[in-house]
Amino acid sequence: MIRASKAAAVGIILGVTMLLPMVGHTDDKDVVDYRQHIMKSLEHQTAVLGQILSGAGPAENTLAHMETLALTASVALKSFEAKVPGGAAKPEVWKDWADFSKRMKEFAEKSAEMAKVGREQGVDQAAMLVIEALPCKGCHDVYRDEKKI
């Protein structure tokens, strides 16, 4: 079951990623919608991990959700590269691109490390990395307009 979920998530993410070259041929609304879908995916995976780690979700799916989150985080920055304002993204995303992109890359790296630890050492060890792997609030405080969610 976990492998099927992981395979489906990987297929969807890879399929969407292959469509990225077409972003130049879309209108601004499509760019913003795509970005919002990626960020919602991250939000949902984070929520599910929170449920599991608090005992309110099935623990046997923990690794699948860690890997799905890491995969989605690895493509999230690309959804901002078109530099199209809108959605909940503040203009500061593009004004301070160096800081924003650095934070997003670190997020992708740390979530990938969490998933790797989960695969190699077990999800109990990986659970100790969740807080460090998910620095969402620090970025949202600066770059996300909470009123537009």
VMD Tcl script that draws the C-alpha trace (Angstrom):
set ca {
  {0.00 0.00 0.00}
  {2.79 2.40 0.92}
  {4.63 1.62 -2.30}
  {1.46 2.18 -4.34}
  {0.88 5.54 -2.65}
  {4.49 6.51 -3.14}
  {4.45 5.41 -6.78}
  {1.28 7.40 -7.42}
  {2.72 10.50 -5.76}
  {5.98 10.18 -7.67}
  {4.09 9.74 -10.93}
  {1.94 12.80 -10.34}
  {4.85 15.01 -9.29}
  {7.01 13.87 -12.20}
  {4.16 14.34 -14.64}
  {3.54 17.86 -13.40}
  {7.27 18.62 -13.42}
  {7.52 17.56 -17.06}
  {4.85 20.14 -17.86}
  {6.92 22.96 -16.35}
  {8.46 23.99 -19.69}
  {4.92 24.79 -20.76}
  {4.58 27.36 -17.98}
  {5.89 29.97 -20.41}
  {2.83 29.30 -22.55}
  {0.29 29.76 -19.81}
  {-1.36 32.82 -18.42}
  {-0.58 34.28 -15.01}
  {-3.60 32.63 -13.41}
  {-2.33 29.20 -14.44}
  {1.10 29.95 -12.96}
  {-0.42 31.06 -9.66}
  {-2.83 28.09 -9.60}
  {0.05 25.66 -10.18}
  {2.09 27.25 -7.40}
  {-0.86 27.12 -5.01}
  {-1.43 23.43 -5.76}
  {2.21 22.65 -4.94}
  {2.06 24.62 -1.70}
  {-1.27 23.03 -0.72}
  {0.29 19.61 -1.31}
  {3.06 20.54 1.12}
  {0.51 21.83 3.62}
  {-1.53 18.63 3.40}
  {1.49 16.33 3.78}
  {2.66 18.36 6.78}
  {-0.80 18.08 8.36}
  {-0.90 14.32 7.79}
  {2.55 13.89 9.35}
  {1.36 15.90 12.34}
  {-1.64 13.62 12.72}
  {0.48 10.49 12.49}
  {3.12 11.73 14.91}
  {0.43 12.74 17.42}
  {-1.06 9.24 17.23}
  {-4.17 10.25 15.29}
  {-3.14 8.65 11.99}
  {-1.84 5.28 10.79}
  {1.85 5.03 11.66}
  {2.51 2.53 8.87}
  {2.13 5.37 6.35}
  {4.70 7.67 7.97}
  {7.55 6.98 5.56}
  {5.31 7.35 2.50}
  {4.22 10.79 3.69}
  {7.79 11.84 4.52}
  {8.90 10.82 1.03}
  {5.93 12.53 -0.63}
  {6.65 15.72 1.28}
  {10.34 15.58 0.33}
  {9.53 15.02 -3.33}
  {7.05 17.89 -3.40}
  {9.52 20.16 -1.59}
  {12.11 19.35 -4.26}
  {9.93 20.91 -6.98}
  {8.34 23.73 -4.96}
  {10.93 26.41 -5.76}
  {10.40 25.88 -9.49}
  {6.78 26.99 -9.05}
  {7.99 30.46 -8.02}
  {10.60 30.95 -10.77}
  {8.12 32.47 -13.21}
  {8.01 35.46 -10.84}
  {4.27 35.95 -11.25}
  {2.75 37.70 -8.23}
  {-0.55 36.50 -6.86}
  {-2.11 34.05 -4.51}
  {-0.72 34.15 -1.00}
  {2.84 34.94 -2.14}
  {3.96 38.40 -1.05}
  {5.98 40.53 -3.50}
  {8.93 40.03 -1.13}
  {9.35 36.53 -2.62}
  {10.79 38.10 -5.77}
  {12.24 41.24 -4.18}
  {14.43 39.09 -1.93}
  {14.79 36.11 -4.25}
  {18.22 35.16 -2.88}
  {16.88 34.68 0.64}
  {13.62 33.06 -0.45}
  {15.28 30.58 -2.81}
  {17.91 29.76 -0.17}
  {15.18 28.95 2.35}
  {13.27 26.82 -0.16}
  {16.42 24.89 -1.11}
  {17.22 24.28 2.57}
  {13.65 23.07 3.11}
  {14.00 20.64 0.19}
  {17.36 19.39 1.49}
  {16.17 18.94 5.08}
  {12.96 17.20 4.10}
  {14.97 14.89 1.80}
  {17.30 14.13 4.70}
  {14.31 13.35 6.93}
  {12.94 10.91 4.35}
  {16.38 9.33 3.89}
  {16.74 8.78 7.63}
  {13.25 7.28 7.64}
  {14.24 4.80 4.91}
  {17.63 3.92 6.36}
  {17.18 4.18 10.14}
  {13.42 4.03 10.61}
  {10.66 6.55 11.02}
  {11.22 6.89 14.77}
  {14.66 8.37 14.04}
  {13.26 10.50 11.21}
  {10.51 11.84 13.48}
  {13.20 13.59 15.50}
  {14.04 15.63 12.37}
  {10.49 16.78 11.57}
  {10.69 20.17 13.29}
  {14.01 21.02 11.62}
  {12.82 19.67 8.26}
  {9.67 21.80 8.29}
  {10.63 25.45 8.89}
  {7.33 26.59 7.36}
  {6.46 29.36 9.81}
  {9.77 31.16 9.44}
  {9.27 31.48 5.70}
  {5.52 32.13 5.87}
  {6.01 34.99 8.34}
  {8.08 36.82 5.73}
  {6.79 35.64 2.36}
  {3.13 34.60 2.73}
  {0.11 36.87 2.99}
  {-2.12 35.05 5.46}
  {-5.12 37.17 4.43}
  {-5.03 35.69 0.92}
  {-5.21 32.05 1.92}
}
mol new
graphics top color blue
foreach p $ca { graphics top sphere $p radius 0.5 }
foreach p [lrange $ca 0 end-1] q [lrange $ca 1 end] { graphics top cylinder $p $q radius 0.2 }
display resetview
